[in-house]
Amino acid sequence: MLNKRNIWVFILMILVLANCAKVPVTGRSQLSIVKNSELIPMSFNQYDGVLEKSNLSKDQEQVAKIKKVGTRIQQAVEKYLSEQGQRNVLNGFEWEFNLIEEETVNAWSMPGGKVAFYTGILPICQDGIGIAVVMGHEVAHAIANHGRERMSQGLVANLGLATLSMATQSNQSLTNQILLQSVGAGTQLGILKFSRIHESEADRMGLIFMSIAGYDPTASPAFWERMARLPEGQKVPDWLSTHPSNSTRISDLKKSMPEALTYYKLK
Ligand SMILES: [Zn+2]
């Protein structure tokens, strides 16, 4: 029985190892069971659906500002990836930067280069550089394929449980339960840990992208300090809740600053 179970675990591990990609900038290995050619069209559909249901901002000046910063960061990313010989990361991308009229202090992105800002985050951004801090972070999530990685992790988590359960069907039920519980807890913790890694990775990459685009990266910690001063009730956006505390984020950003400044000074 043990041998049979080991075979299933082995098959699963081969599957995981054969479906890995490397994140640009950081070089971290990530799971990529889903392909961008399948994921990106689904993402575009979902993005269009959200926009249809949303109240897009009619403030032409603000809308233009979001699109301008987005385009500058997009061009910086394209330049960076071309220089690194990694332009294929952008296959299937169709960039879009939209502003939604909503008080929530938030911004988000979807696979394939789709970004949305809420008007509620603009007072915290204050200006173009503040927008570039958030834009760099959101574009980084898309470039790092964090959405694809999370989906792949979810698939493996479910597939892992299914195959293990199949493999141990003939074992005593108690053994099965313990096994399933430990695998279940393990996979859940793993995914939680990864999403924090995603946030930190997007911060570091975003800092570099904004620097290449010509925005002073040293303005970034000040943005997060303004974010930290928000009243408790307003600190709920998704992209902050999974993140390390603001103070950890600010100290990590300061550590990444010398690296980012080498790109800023190259301008
Ligand atoms: Zn994020």
Residues whose N, C-alpha, C, O or C-beta is under 5 A from the ligand:
A	BS01	ZN	E199 A202 W239
